[in-house]
Amino acid sequence: MRENGAQSGALAVSIQELTKTYMQGERRKYVLNSVNLDIHNGEFFVLLGKSGSGKSTLLNLISGIDEADSGHIYIGDIDILALTERGRTLFRRDNIGIVFQFFNLIPTLTVLENITLPYELRGQKRKQAETRAKELLARVGLADRSNAFPDRLSGGEQQRVAIARALVHAPKIVLADEPTGNLDEDTGQDVLALLLELTRDMGRTLIMATHNPEIVPLADRVGRIHSGRLEITMAQKPQREAPKLS
């Protein structure tokens, strides 16, 4: 049970006293030091911080990819840090979508196959998976590229495919790690607008790590990681309209 008494229906993620360290020579360095954070269902939360500050580490912990030294991460009523490695993998498969900076598409699979993969890993029928994937391909403007391979796509197109792949199984939470960091400015704005449009339309929680301050006005809340500590630096009504797609 949660120690802070928060209602499970209101929170997507509840992080309590989360600590992650690593050894630097003979000294222990704190990447995250007793971090506490509640993120609500449907919220767009932005993590700011310099390279190496711990933004990606926090996302990896929320997704169950990494393990913490101590603390709790509740997603719904499940403390994912209490799960086994296999348990975290299965939980991530069913509940979390991830958008990476470098797309991470499988080069030997077509666009359609890349998108249907998370759906099929859950045991869904191929026809059902393809129907859902084609719907998302149309939403991201790539309905005519379903049979293309990733190396035939531009960077912006690959990231659109990655967004569709992250959302195809309707995850509770979407994690985005510098999703525009490998794109030019105009393409990055288009990708950001698309990601916000889709997650808001679907009512999903979006947690994004970025160093781009232009994203700040679009967020519901913003946190900055510095010296292992997380500080909430903004809590105001966000700009609901993302940059327009070209």
N, C-alpha and C positions, 0 to 999 in steps of 0.2 A: 504493500500500500504506500501511497505517497505521504511523505512527512509534512508537506506544505499544505495539505488539505484542499488542493485545487480539484475542481470537478473534471473528471476525465473527458466529459463531453465538450468542454471548452478549450482544451489544450491538445495540440498536435504533438508537441515535444515538451518534456519537462526535464531539464538538466540540473543535477544537484551535486555540488561539491566535486566536480569533475577535475581530475588531476592527471596530467600526462607528462612524463619526464623522459629524458634520455641522458646517457653518459657522454660528456665531452672531456675526453682525457680521463682524469681522476675526479672530475667534478660533475655533479648532477645538475642538469639544466632543466628548468621548468618551461615546457611549451605551453601548457595550460595549468593554472594554479587555482584550485578551488573555484571553478567557474560554476555560476548558477544562472539559469535562463529558462523562462517559460515562453513558448511560442504558440500562438493560438491557431485554431483551425482556420484555413483560408488566408492566413497572414503572409505578406511578402516581407521577409526579414533579410537585411543585407549585412554581411560581415565585411568590415574594412580592416586593413592592416597592411604593413609592409610585407614584402616577400620574405617568407620564413617566419612570420609572426605566429603562425598556428592556425590560420584560416582553414587550409586544406585538412589539417589534422583534425579539427573539430568536425568538419564534414565527414571525414573518414570514420570518426567515432560514432557519429549519429547513424551512419549507414551500416555500422557493424563490420566494416572492413578492417578496422584497427581495434586494439584493446587498450583500455585505460589502466593507469596504475590504481586508481580508486575512484569512487563516485557512482552515480546512477544516471542513466538516460532512459526515461520512460517515453515510449511511443504508445499512446493509448494507455493501457494498464500493464504493458510488458516492459520490464527492465531489460533492454537488449544486452547490457553488459553482463547480465546473469545467465545468458544463453551460452550454449556451446558454440564452437566455430560453425558447425553444421547448422545449428539452430539459427544463428545470425544470418547465414547464407540464405536459408529458406525464408526467413522473415524479410530480408532485403528483396528477394525475388518477388514476394507477394505484395509488399507495402511501399517500396521506395523506388523512385526513378532517378537516374543520375545523368546529368549533362556535363561532359568533360570539356576542357579547353581544346584538346587535340582530337575531338570527335570519337575516337576509339571504335570506329566502324570495322567490321570484319571484311578484309579486302576480297576474300574469295566468295562472299555472299552478295547477291543483288541488293538493291535498295529495299525491295519488298521483303526479302529474306532477313535482312538486318532488323527491320522493324518488327516482323512477326516473331523473332526469336524469343523475346521475353514472354510473350503470350504462350508460345508453344512449350516453354520450359515449365509453365504452370499446368501442363496437361490439357490445354484447350485444343479443340479440333482445328486442323489446318484451315478449313474453309472459314470458320468463325474468325480465326486470327487474320486471315487475308482480308476479310470484309472490313474488320476494324482498322487494319493497317492502311487500306486504300482510302478510307474515310479521312484518316489523319494526313495521308499524303496530299489529298485535295486541300485540306486546311492549310498545309504549309506551302502550297503552290507547286507541288512536284508530282502531280497526278500522272504526268507523261514520262516520268523517269523511273518507274517502278522496276523495270528490268535492267537498268543501268548498274554498273559496278562503281564503287566509291571513287576509284581513280579517274572516272570520267566526269566527276562532279567538281564544281568550284568549292572553295572553302565554306562559303556561305551556304551552299546547297548541302554540303556534308553536315553542317551543324543543324540545318533544318531537319535532315533525316534523323540526327541524333536526338533532337527534341521529340520527334514523333515516336522514336523508339522508347524514350523515357516515359512517355505518356500512354503508350498503347495499352498497358494493363491497368490503367486508371489507378495509379498508386496514391496512397494517402499523402505522401510527402515527395516533393521534387527537390533534389539537391543540385545546384549548378555551381561548378568550380571554374571561375573565370571564363564563362561561356563565350565572351566576345574578345578574349585576350589574344586570339590567334587570327583575328579578322581586321580588315581595314575599318575606318570609322563609320562610313556609310553602311557597309554590310553589317557591322556590329549593331548599329541602331536598328536595322531591320530585324535581325535575329532577336534582339532584346524585346522589341515590340511584339514579335510573334510569341515568344515564350510567355510574356506577361498576359497577352490576350488569351492564350490557350489555358494557362493555369487558372486565371480568374474565371473564365467561362466554365471550367470544370470544378471550380470551388476548391482547388487544391492549395496546400501550403507550399510556398516556395522559399527556400533558404539559399541565398546566393553569396558566394565569396568573390570579392572583387577588389581591385585597387582603383577602380574608375569612379571618381566622385560625381560624375554626371548621372549615375544611377540613383544617387541618394534621394532626390525629390520624388521618385516613383515608389519608394519603400514605405511600408507602414511603420517600421522601426529600423533603426540602424545601430549596430554594435561595433565597437572598435577593439581589436585585440592588441594589447601592448604589454610586453614583459610578462606574458602569461596570464594577464588579467583581462576580463571582458567588461567594457564599460558601455552602457547604452548612451549614445551621443545624440539621439534624436527620437522624439516621439510626437509626431504631429500628423494631421490629416494629409495623406499622400496625394500627389498629383495622379489622378485616376487614369489619365490618358497617356499612354506610352507614345514615343515617337512614331509617327505614321509610317506605315509600310510604303515603300516606293512602288 
